[in-house]
Amino acid sequence: MPGILLRRLAVAVIALYGALLPVTAEAESGSGKFVEIAATPETIRSLRAGGFVLYLRHGNTDNTRADRVPEVDLNDCATQRPLNDEGRDVAARVGEAIRKARIPVGEIRISPLCRVLDTVAVAFPGQAAIVDMNLMYTANLTDVQKAPIIANTRRLLAAPVPPGSNRVLVAHAPNLMDLIGYFPREATMVVFRPKGAGGFEYVASIAPLQWPELLR
C-alpha cells in the first residue's frame, strides 16, 4: 500500500509540473504536439549576451548496446549505451561551434552517464562540470524515481542566469520529453529563457548540422 501511495503522489506531482509550464503556441492551437523552432542568427546574438539555459543532448550513440536494465552501474561504462565515433566527432564540432559563435558558458551541470561525460570531455575540454544525479536518464525509471529529476530539471531551466553567462545542462532526450513533451535529436542544443519561480520559455533548437549556417 505505501508503494502505491508513493506512485500516485509522484504522478500527481509530475502532472502539477506539467500544468505549470508556460502556454505555447501549439497548446493554444489545441494540437497538443510540441513544435520545434529552429534557431536563427538573432538567437546566436541573444546568446552572446547571456542569461539563457542551454540544454544539450549527448552525442550520437551505439544503439546496438543498450543500457543495462533495470539499473546501470555508473562506475562501469560497459553497462551503458556508449557514444560512437560519430557521436564524439559531432560533440567536438558542437563545442567548437559554441566557441566560434562567442557564446559564453558558465555553469555546466551534467548527467552521470558515460555518454554524457564523454560528450562533455570533447565539447568543453578543460572546463569544470558538475555531475548531477538528478539529471539522470529517465527512460528506464519509475514515476517515483523520475519525480526528483523532473523537478530538478525544471528548477535548473527556470533559475535566473547572470548576464554575460549561460548555464549549460548536458543530459538526455527522455528527460525533456517527460517535462515538456519534446524529444530532441542527439547533439541538439535546446535554448531556454529562465523566468524564475519555476517558469521558463522554450526559445529555439540548434541541430548539429545547423551550426555552419548560423556561423556564416
N, C-alpha and C positions, 0 to 999 in steps of 0.2 A: 504493500500500500504506500509506504513512504516514497518508493521509486516512482510510482505512478503519479503521485502528487508533485514530485520534483519535475517530472517530464511535462506535466500540464502547466506548471509555473513557468518553465523555460519557454514553452510555446507561446504563453501569454506575453512574456517579456519580449520575445522576438517580434510578435505582432505589434506590440507597442512601439518598438523602434521603427518598424516599417511605417506605422501611422504618422510618425514624427518627421518623415522625410519631406523635403521641400516638394511642392507640387511642380510637376514638369509638364512640358507641352504634350507629351504622349498621354499623361494621366488626364489632362484636361480634355483631350480628344476622345477619351473613352477607350482607346485601343488597348491600354494596359501593357503595352510592349515597350521595352526600353529602346530609345532611339539614340544611336551613336552619332556624335558630332565630330567631324574631322577638324583638327586644329588648323589655324591659318597663320600667316606671318604676324598678324596682330596678336595672336596667342603668345607667340615667342617673345614679342616686345613686352607684353604684360609680365611674362615670367621673369624677365630680366630685372624687373623692379622688386620681385619677391612678394611674399605674402600668401603663397599658394602651397597646396599639398600635392605632391606628385606620387601617384600610386603606380609602381612599375611591376608588371608581372614578369616573373623569371623568364630566361631564355628558352629556346626550343629544347624539348626533352625526347628521350628514347622511350616511346610508348610501348615497346615490347618488354620493358622491365618495370612492372607496376610496383607501387608502394606495397609493403607487406601489410596485410590486413589481419587483425583489426588495429594493429599498432606497429609503427616503425620504431627502430632503435636509432635515436638521434646521434648516437656515437658510432653508428655503422652505416656508412653511405650505401653499402651493398643491399640494405633493406629498403632503399628508397629509389624512386624513379629519378634517373640522373639526367643532367644536361647531355646533349650530344655535341658533336663538333660544331655543327651549325649554331647550336644554342650559345656556345662560348663565343663564337665569332660575332653573332648578332648582338650579344650583350656588350662586347667590347666596342662595336660600332655605335651602339646607342649611347654608351658612356662618352665616347669621343664626340658624338654629335651634341650632347648636352654641353660639353665644354666649348665646342666651336660656337654654339649658339649663345655663349656667355650667360648661361642660366646659373645663378648662384645656388649652391647646395649647402644646406646647413646640417641639421639633424638627419641622420639616416637610421631608420628602425627597420628590422628585417625579421622574417620568419626563420625558425631554427633549422629548416630542412636544407640538406646539402645542395640541392639545385639552386636554392636562393643564395646560400653562402658562396657558391661558385660564380653565380651571376654577379654578385656584388664585388667579388675579388677582381674580376676583369673589367667591370663597368666603372668602378670607383676605386681604382688602385691607390693604396696608401691612405685612404680616408677611413676614419673610425666609424664603425656601425654598431648599433645596439641590438643585440639579439633579443627579440620579444616573443616569449612563449605564447602570448595572446595575439600573435599574427599567424599562428599555426594553420596549416591546410585543413579546411573544414569538411571536405567531401566525404571522408570516412568516419565522421564523428556523429554522435547522437545529438539531439536537440539540446540536451542539458550541457553537453560538452561544448557545443557551438556558442551558447549564450554569452559567456565572457569574451570570446573572440570577437563576436559581432559588436558587443558593447565597446570593446577597446578600439576596434577599427573606427566606429562612429566617433569616439572621443578624439582620436588622432586626426580624423578628417575635419573635425569641427573646431579644434583648438586653434586660436589665433597664432599666426606665424609672423615674426618681426619683418618689417620692410628690409629689403636687401638680402633676404634669405628665403629658401623654400625647404619645407620638410619633405623628405623622401621616404616612402614606405615601399619595401620590396617584398612581395608576397605572392598570393595565388588568386586565380580567377574565381573559384567557387566562393571565396570569402566575399567578393563584391557581388556575386550572384545572390548570396544569402542576404546581403544588406540592401541592394538597390535593384536587383534583377538584371545585372549586366555581367556577361561572361567575356572579358576581353581576351583577344588572342595573345599568344606568347610574345613576350618582349614589347608589348604595347604599354605606353605610358599614359595614364589617365589623370587629367588635371582637375583638381577640385579647388573651389574657393571656400575657405572656412568662414563660418559666420558666428562661431561661439555658441554656448548653451546647447550643444548637441546638434546644431544646424550646419549644413554645408550645401554647396551648389556644385553640381557637375558642370564643368566648363567645356571640355573637349578631350579627344583622344588622339594620340600620335602613334600610328602604326610604325613598325621599324623601317619599312620601305618608304615612309613619307618624309623622313628626315632630310634627305638630299634636296627635295623640293622646298622645304621650309628654310633651308640654309642658303638658298640662292640669293 
